[in-house]
Amino acid sequence: MRIATWNADLSREGPGLLARDIARGDDPQVQAALVVIAAVDADILLLTSVDYDHGLVALQLLQAELTKAGHPYPHLFALRPNTGWQIGLDLDQDGRLGEPEDAIGWGRFAGEAGMALLSRLPIEAAMAQDYSSFLWADLPGHLMPPDTPEATRQALRLSTTGHWQVAVTTPQGPLTLLAFHATPPVFDGAEDFNGRRNHDETRFWQLLLQGALPFSPPVDPFVILGDANLDPEDGDGRTAAIRSLLADPALQDPRPRGTHNRPNEPHQFGDPALDTALYDFGGLRVDYVLPSADLTVTAAGTLWPPPEDPFAATLQRASRHAPVWVDLTLP
Protein backbone atom coordinates (compact mmCIF):
# COMPACT_ATOMS: atom_id res chain seq x y z
CA MET A 1 0.00 0.00 0.00
CA ARG A 2 1.36 3.41 -0.96
CA ILE A 3 0.56 6.42 1.25
CA ALA A 4 1.53 9.88 0.00
CA THR A 5 1.13 13.56 0.70
CA TRP A 6 1.64 16.49 -1.64
CA ASN A 7 1.26 20.24 -1.37
CA ALA A 8 -0.26 20.57 -4.83
CA ASP A 9 -0.72 24.36 -4.85
CA LEU A 10 -4.26 23.86 -6.15
CA SER A 11 -5.36 27.15 -4.65
CA ARG A 12 -6.61 30.29 -6.29
CA GLU A 13 -7.25 33.93 -5.33
CA GLY A 14 -11.02 33.62 -5.01
CA PRO A 15 -13.80 31.13 -4.35
CA GLY A 16 -14.85 28.95 -7.28
CA LEU A 17 -11.80 29.74 -9.38
CA LEU A 18 -10.18 26.35 -8.84
CA ALA A 19 -13.36 24.59 -10.00
CA ARG A 20 -13.43 26.88 -13.03
CA ASP A 21 -9.81 26.10 -13.92
CA ILE A 22 -10.28 22.34 -13.58
CA ALA A 23 -13.51 22.39 -15.61
CA ARG A 24 -11.90 24.33 -18.47
CA GLY A 25 -9.43 21.52 -18.99
CA ASP A 26 -6.60 23.72 -20.27
CA ASP A 27 -5.07 25.26 -17.16
CA PRO A 28 -1.32 24.44 -17.31
CA GLN A 29 -0.88 24.15 -13.56
CA VAL A 30 -3.93 21.90 -13.12
CA GLN A 31 -2.84 19.71 -16.04
CA ALA A 32 0.63 19.38 -14.53
CA ALA A 33 -0.87 18.49 -11.15
CA LEU A 34 -2.91 15.71 -12.74
CA VAL A 35 0.25 14.24 -14.27
CA VAL A 36 2.07 14.39 -10.93
CA ILE A 37 -0.81 12.71 -9.06
CA ALA A 38 -0.82 9.93 -11.65
CA ALA A 39 2.96 9.55 -11.38
CA VAL A 40 3.03 9.12 -7.60
CA ASP A 41 0.42 6.34 -7.98
CA ALA A 42 -0.62 6.34 -4.33
CA ASP A 43 -3.41 4.24 -2.89
CA ILE A 44 -4.09 7.05 -0.41
CA LEU A 45 -3.08 10.64 -1.16
CA LEU A 46 -3.44 13.67 1.10
CA LEU A 47 -3.45 16.87 -0.91
CA THR A 48 -2.61 20.08 0.92
CA SER A 49 -3.15 23.61 -0.45
CA VAL A 50 -6.30 22.64 -2.35
CA ASP A 51 -9.28 24.99 -2.17
CA TYR A 52 -12.33 23.70 -0.29
CA ASP A 53 -15.92 24.36 -1.30
CA HIS A 54 -19.06 23.19 0.48
CA GLY A 55 -20.19 20.74 -2.18
CA LEU A 56 -16.66 19.48 -2.91
CA VAL A 57 -17.27 20.61 -6.49
CA ALA A 58 -13.61 21.28 -7.29
CA LEU A 59 -12.54 17.99 -5.71
CA GLN A 60 -15.13 16.02 -7.68
CA LEU A 61 -14.01 17.71 -10.90
CA LEU A 62 -10.44 16.71 -10.08
CA GLN A 63 -11.64 13.18 -9.39
CA ALA A 64 -13.40 13.07 -12.77
CA GLU A 65 -10.26 14.22 -14.60
CA LEU A 66 -8.17 11.55 -12.88
CA THR A 67 -10.73 8.88 -13.75
CA LYS A 68 -10.71 10.03 -17.36
CA ALA A 69 -6.91 9.69 -17.39
CA GLY A 70 -7.11 6.13 -16.07
CA HIS A 71 -6.21 6.88 -12.44
CA PRO A 72 -9.51 6.65 -10.55
CA TYR A 73 -9.88 7.60 -6.90
CA PRO A 74 -13.41 6.54 -6.02
CA HIS A 75 -13.30 7.83 -2.43
CA LEU A 76 -12.95 11.48 -1.42
CA PHE A 77 -12.85 13.24 1.93
CA ALA A 78 -12.52 16.89 2.91
CA LEU A 79 -13.65 19.03 5.82
CA ARG A 80 -14.01 22.78 6.04
CA PRO A 81 -10.60 24.20 6.93
CA ASN A 82 -9.92 27.10 9.27
CA THR A 83 -8.33 29.11 6.47
CA GLY A 84 -10.24 32.27 5.63
CA TRP A 85 -12.69 31.73 8.51
CA GLN A 86 -13.37 35.14 10.06
CA ILE A 87 -14.28 35.32 13.76
CA GLY A 88 -14.73 39.07 14.14
CA LEU A 89 -11.38 39.75 15.80
CA ASP A 90 -8.49 41.95 14.75
CA LEU A 91 -5.94 39.16 15.11
CA ASP A 92 -3.02 41.13 13.69
CA GLN A 93 -3.99 44.21 15.77
CA ASP A 94 -3.69 46.65 12.89
CA GLY A 95 -7.03 48.37 13.55
CA ARG A 96 -8.83 46.71 10.62
CA LEU A 97 -11.22 43.75 10.62
CA GLY A 98 -11.96 41.13 7.98
CA GLU A 99 -8.52 40.97 6.39
CA PRO A 100 -6.87 37.65 5.44
CA GLU A 101 -4.64 38.05 8.50
CA ASP A 102 -7.73 38.16 10.76
CA ALA A 103 -9.00 34.73 9.75
CA ILE A 104 -8.35 31.73 12.02
CA GLY A 105 -5.89 30.64 9.36
CA TRP A 106 -4.66 33.14 6.77
CA GLY A 107 -7.02 33.23 3.82
CA ARG A 108 -8.66 35.62 1.39
CA PHE A 109 -11.83 33.53 1.42
CA ALA A 110 -13.28 30.72 3.47
CA GLY A 111 -11.79 27.42 2.36
CA GLU A 112 -8.68 28.75 0.66
CA ALA A 113 -5.83 26.20 0.58
CA GLY A 114 -7.55 23.41 2.50
CA MET A 115 -6.85 19.68 2.56
CA ALA A 116 -8.38 16.69 0.78
CA LEU A 117 -7.98 12.92 0.79
CA LEU A 118 -8.11 10.86 -2.40
CA SER A 119 -8.31 7.13 -1.80
CA ARG A 120 -8.69 3.87 -3.67
CA LEU A 121 -9.88 2.34 -0.41
CA PRO A 122 -13.12 3.17 1.41
CA ILE A 123 -12.90 6.09 3.84
CA GLU A 124 -14.71 5.75 7.16
CA ALA A 125 -16.01 9.32 6.97
CA ALA A 126 -18.70 8.91 9.61
CA MET A 127 -16.06 7.99 12.21
CA ALA A 128 -13.70 10.86 11.40
CA GLN A 129 -12.58 13.18 14.19
CA ASP A 130 -11.89 16.82 13.42
CA TYR A 131 -9.58 18.43 15.97
CA SER A 132 -9.56 21.73 14.09
CA SER A 133 -11.71 23.55 16.65
CA PHE A 134 -9.28 22.86 19.52
CA LEU A 135 -8.15 26.17 21.02
CA TRP A 136 -4.47 27.06 20.91
CA ALA A 137 -4.62 28.29 24.51
CA ASP A 138 -5.81 24.84 25.63
CA LEU A 139 -2.69 23.06 24.38
CA PRO A 140 -0.55 22.03 27.37
CA GLY A 141 2.67 24.04 27.41
CA HIS A 142 1.61 26.15 24.43
CA LEU A 143 3.90 28.87 23.09
CA MET A 144 1.23 31.52 22.42
CA PRO A 145 2.84 34.96 22.89
CA PRO A 146 2.30 36.09 26.47
CA ASP A 147 0.86 39.46 25.41
CA THR A 148 -1.88 37.89 23.27
CA PRO A 149 -5.21 39.67 24.02
CA GLU A 150 -7.63 37.69 26.15
CA ALA A 151 -10.33 37.76 23.44
CA THR A 152 -7.89 36.05 21.07
CA ARG A 153 -6.93 33.47 23.69
CA GLN A 154 -10.55 32.52 24.15
CA ALA A 155 -11.33 32.22 20.43
CA LEU A 156 -8.26 31.35 18.37
CA ARG A 157 -8.01 27.73 17.28
CA LEU A 158 -4.66 25.98 17.13
CA SER A 159 -5.12 24.67 13.57
CA THR A 160 -4.51 27.17 10.81
CA THR A 161 -5.82 24.68 8.25
CA GLY A 162 -6.84 21.54 10.13
CA HIS A 163 -5.96 18.47 12.16
CA TRP A 164 -7.97 15.34 11.25
CA GLN A 165 -8.16 11.73 12.30
CA VAL A 166 -9.82 9.61 9.65
CA ALA A 167 -9.55 5.89 8.89
CA VAL A 168 -9.55 3.95 5.64
CA THR A 169 -10.76 0.37 5.35
CA THR A 170 -8.09 -2.10 4.23
CA PRO A 171 -8.26 -5.90 3.84
CA GLN A 172 -6.24 -6.12 7.07
CA GLY A 173 -8.54 -3.74 8.96
CA PRO A 174 -8.69 0.03 9.50
CA LEU A 175 -5.66 2.26 8.97
CA THR A 176 -5.89 5.61 10.76
CA LEU A 177 -4.64 8.76 9.05
CA LEU A 178 -3.63 11.81 11.10
CA ALA A 179 -3.60 14.67 8.62
CA PHE A 180 -2.58 18.31 9.00
CA HIS A 181 -1.17 21.40 7.34
CA ALA A 182 0.56 23.93 9.60
CA THR A 183 1.16 27.63 9.05
CA PRO A 184 4.52 28.81 7.70
CA PRO A 185 6.67 29.98 10.63
CA VAL A 186 7.28 33.37 8.99
CA PHE A 187 5.33 36.46 7.84
CA ASP A 188 5.09 37.92 11.35
CA GLY A 189 7.10 40.18 13.65
CA ALA A 190 9.46 39.94 16.58
CA GLU A 191 6.78 38.21 18.65
CA ASP A 192 7.14 35.18 16.31
CA PHE A 193 3.41 34.53 16.37
CA ASN A 194 3.45 32.22 13.36
CA GLY A 195 6.65 30.47 14.42
CA ARG A 196 5.16 29.70 17.82
CA ARG A 197 1.89 28.49 16.32
CA ASN A 198 3.64 26.37 13.72
CA HIS A 199 5.65 24.68 16.48
CA ASP A 200 2.50 23.91 18.46
CA GLU A 201 0.58 22.62 15.43
CA THR A 202 3.27 19.97 14.99
CA ARG A 203 3.55 19.32 18.73
CA PHE A 204 -0.20 18.59 18.87
CA TRP A 205 0.39 15.12 17.41
CA GLN A 206 2.98 14.12 19.96
CA LEU A 207 0.76 15.24 22.82
CA LEU A 208 -2.10 13.25 21.27
CA LEU A 209 0.09 10.14 21.08
CA GLN A 210 1.10 10.63 24.71
CA GLY A 211 -2.50 10.87 25.91
CA ALA A 212 -1.93 14.45 27.10
CA LEU A 213 -4.97 15.90 25.30
CA PRO A 214 -8.71 15.53 25.97
CA PHE A 215 -8.94 13.02 23.09
CA SER A 216 -8.17 9.32 22.92
CA PRO A 217 -4.79 8.49 21.36
CA PRO A 218 -4.99 6.85 17.92
CA VAL A 219 -5.11 3.07 17.75
CA ASP A 220 -2.34 1.30 15.82
CA PRO A 221 -1.75 1.18 12.93
CA PHE A 222 -1.71 4.86 11.98
CA VAL A 223 0.16 7.32 9.78
CA ILE A 224 0.83 11.02 10.43
CA LEU A 225 1.02 12.89 7.15
CA GLY A 226 0.87 16.39 5.76
CA ASP A 227 2.76 19.67 5.46
CA ALA A 228 4.35 20.71 8.76
CA ASN A 229 6.04 23.74 7.16
CA LEU A 230 8.90 22.86 9.49
CA ASP A 231 12.35 21.46 8.68
CA PRO A 232 14.29 19.69 11.46
CA GLU A 233 17.57 21.34 10.45
CA ASP A 234 17.01 24.44 8.33
CA GLY A 235 14.65 27.36 7.87
CA ASP A 236 13.18 29.89 10.31
CA GLY A 237 10.95 27.56 12.31
CA ARG A 238 11.28 26.34 15.88
CA THR A 239 12.75 22.95 15.06
CA ALA A 240 12.28 21.30 18.47
CA ALA A 241 8.72 20.21 17.67
CA ILE A 242 9.50 18.30 14.48
CA ARG A 243 12.73 16.86 15.87
CA SER A 244 10.85 15.50 18.88
CA LEU A 245 8.08 14.08 16.69
CA LEU A 246 10.54 12.35 14.36
CA ALA A 247 12.26 10.77 17.36
CA ASP A 248 9.04 9.55 19.01
CA PRO A 249 9.26 5.76 19.58
CA ALA A 250 5.64 5.37 18.51
CA LEU A 251 6.63 6.45 15.00
CA GLN A 252 9.22 5.69 12.36
CA ASP A 253 10.77 8.10 9.91
CA PRO A 254 11.43 6.44 6.54
CA ARG A 255 13.46 9.52 5.44
CA PRO A 256 12.13 9.57 1.84
CA ARG A 257 14.76 10.79 -0.59
CA GLY A 258 14.68 12.53 -3.96
CA THR A 259 17.17 13.31 -6.72
CA HIS A 260 16.69 16.98 -7.58
CA ASN A 261 20.50 17.38 -7.29
CA ARG A 262 20.26 20.93 -5.92
CA PRO A 263 22.97 21.45 -3.28
CA ASN A 264 22.48 23.18 0.04
CA GLU A 265 22.94 26.90 0.32
CA PRO A 266 25.90 27.92 2.54
CA HIS A 267 23.60 28.55 5.53
CA GLN A 268 21.94 25.12 5.36
CA PHE A 269 22.86 21.91 7.17
CA GLY A 270 20.19 19.29 6.40
CA ASP A 271 20.55 16.52 3.82
CA PRO A 272 19.31 18.10 0.55
CA ALA A 273 18.11 14.69 -0.69
CA LEU A 274 15.39 14.93 2.00
CA ASP A 275 14.07 18.27 0.71
CA THR A 276 10.39 18.28 -0.20
CA ALA A 277 10.12 21.92 -1.29
CA LEU A 278 12.49 24.19 -3.21
CA TYR A 279 12.48 27.93 -2.49
CA ASP A 280 14.66 30.79 -3.69
CA PHE A 281 16.59 30.63 -0.42
CA GLY A 282 17.12 26.85 -0.61
CA GLY A 283 15.39 23.53 -0.16
CA LEU A 284 13.52 22.41 2.95
CA ARG A 285 12.03 19.21 4.27
CA VAL A 286 8.50 20.24 5.25
CA ASP A 287 6.20 17.42 4.03
CA TYR A 288 6.02 14.14 5.94
CA VAL A 289 4.61 10.61 5.95
CA LEU A 290 5.34 9.04 9.36
CA PRO A 291 3.99 5.50 9.91
CA SER A 292 3.40 4.03 13.34
CA ALA A 293 6.11 1.71 14.62
CA ASP A 294 4.10 -1.47 13.99
CA LEU A 295 3.91 -0.92 10.23
CA THR A 296 6.51 -2.39 7.86
CA VAL A 297 8.04 0.14 5.47
CA THR A 298 9.12 -1.51 2.21
CA ALA A 299 10.10 1.62 0.26
CA ALA A 300 9.92 5.41 0.47
CA GLY A 301 10.79 8.39 -1.68
CA THR A 302 10.26 12.00 -2.65
CA LEU A 303 9.23 12.44 -6.27
CA TRP A 304 12.10 14.79 -7.19
CA PRO A 305 13.52 13.73 -10.56
CA PRO A 306 16.94 14.99 -11.66
CA PRO A 307 16.76 18.27 -13.62
CA GLU A 308 17.40 16.58 -16.98
CA ASP A 309 14.32 14.38 -16.59
CA PRO A 310 11.39 15.87 -18.61
CA PHE A 311 9.10 15.17 -15.64
CA ALA A 312 11.06 17.77 -13.62
CA ALA A 313 9.55 20.57 -15.69
CA THR A 314 6.06 19.18 -15.19
CA LEU A 315 6.54 19.05 -11.44
CA GLN A 316 7.88 22.61 -11.44
CA ARG A 317 4.77 23.83 -13.29
CA ALA A 318 2.56 22.20 -10.68
CA SER A 319 4.14 23.17 -7.35
CA ARG A 320 7.36 24.05 -5.56
CA HIS A 321 6.71 20.92 -3.46
CA ALA A 322 7.24 17.30 -4.48
CA PRO A 323 5.05 14.37 -3.38
CA VAL A 324 6.35 12.28 -0.50
CA TRP A 325 5.39 8.60 -0.59
CA VAL A 326 5.87 5.55 1.62
CA ASP A 327 5.06 1.93 0.73
CA LEU A 328 3.72 -0.04 3.69
CA THR A 329 2.79 -3.56 4.65
CA LEU A 330 0.07 -3.65 7.28
CA PRO A 331 0.38 -5.99 10.25
Buried (B, 14 or more C-beta within 10 A) or exposed (E): BBBBBBBBBBBBEEBEBBBBBBBEEEBEBBBBBBBBBEBBEBBBBBBBBBBBBEEBBBBBBBBEBBEEEEBEBEBBBBBBBBBBBBBEBBBBEEEEEEBBBBBBBBBBBBBBBBBBBBBBBEBBBEEBBBBBEBBBBEBEEBBBBEEBEEEBBEBBBBBBBBBBBBBBBBEEEBBBBBBBBBBBBEEBEEEBBBBBBBBBBBBBBBBBBEEBBEBEBBEBBBBBBBBBBBBBBBBBBBBBBBBEBBEBEBBBBBBBBBBBEBEBEEEBEBEBBBBBBBEEEBBBBBBBBBBBEEBEBEEBBBBBBEEEEEBBEBBEBBBBBBBBBBBBEBE
